[in-house]
Amino acid sequence: MSGGARPPGRDETGEAPPEEWPAPSIAPVPIGPGMASVAPVEIPGRRLHPLTPLLESFRLLIAVVLASSWQMYVQENIRVGVVIAILAGTFGAVSGLLSWLFTGYRVVGGELQISEGVLIRKSRTLPLERLQGIEVAQPLRARIFGLAQLRIEVAGASETEAPLSYLKLGEARELREQLLALSGRGGAPVAEAAAEAAPETAEGTPIARVGAARLAAGTVLESLPPTLIAVALLVGLGAVLNTVLNAYGVESEVWQAAGVPFLFGLLTAALQTGSGILRNWGFTLSRVDGRLRVERGLTEKNSNTVPLGRVTAVSVQTPVMWRLKDWRRVQVSTASIAQQGAEGIVHGSALLPVGTVAEAELVAGTALPGITWPAVTATLTRPPRRARWRTPLTWRLRGAGLGEDVFAVRYGLVKTVTVAVPYARIQQVEVTQGPLQRAQRLATVRARIAGSVSHDPVALHRDAAEAVAMAAELRRRADAAAAAEQPRLS
């Protein structure tokens, strides 16, 4: 971590407000071997935009309006609703103003320092060398005023750190570039090497774009199987109940009663589908200054940036209905736990929501410079036939292999997923063997990476001797790759 003098009295409860922060004395930023000396970067203490309290209390304002309207309707008394609205509005305005006055940020000595809180002071310090990615988001209510929020992902964080809400759009973009530049000091050689090894694409030229028609078709096709399954289960349950009740001479109205959850399920599926379309509307992926930049969104515009050297895993996914069109999705993972979702990666890290095989291979090769995706999939081999009964539906699809630069696994039935992890990002290798596996001479190999166990590559039910040899080779290659990487990244 880069060093720098810190303001006196800095602790959990007693740090001075942003405007009282003393001017820091900046120590030189350490530099790696062969790197030129770089002047330290400093951003003096700043507050958020003055409209922040209004935007932050937007949901509260809606709740107050609804509550006061309900009271006026129930009690038929306009005064009650007006009083509720005035009291809640006054409280929200005062608390929002105080929160804004005591919230600020600055950059000093390679760290982003954030101070907030009125009654209980809270100070956070984010070492920028652990920064994994920064997203500039513009919710609809912020776009009206030309504002944006900065969402920062750091290695090992359990949630998005320091969402700076709200800043002017230009200021947010400028701050993002400054933070990325500062975080890249230690990793500049890695970023440059990654950029050189990436596929030939002019800086700033879009690598991939997703049109509205394909995005809508892909989202609908992906959501179709779970919707059909839910409808089939509901119809089947209704038929069984109707038959049982009729057998006992009871006139049943199960079909009418089932209509409500049926319609509710269809509405939920439609909302989820619409949300996915709006979220990835106008999706564009490009490479700028050795970083991947994703721009997307209709109601909420997002611009996410991830340094190429910070990618810990790349996955290529094929939902079952997409096989009709031979479409693929490409997603990346970094060392930020906050970025992980139920499937390992949230939507914010999608590098290609839906695309052709050629587009997916290009994007995957850009995210993992120096590799070609066909070469990765060519290394995959199935588990032995004696393990087939363990996973009868997915045995033919499962695979694992050691590529030249990555460890790759494939799994899934309704959604087939192929994950590739650079050896340098592997932190731990495990071989596990349950009682049944011992009886069958099988074992499982897991390579743990930073961020989330939900996206660790797992070679399931391999031959025991093969698993031991695979784990030993994984450790050797991971150690060699980590030793060759200067400086070591998380």
Disulfide bonds with the S-S distance in Angstrom:
none
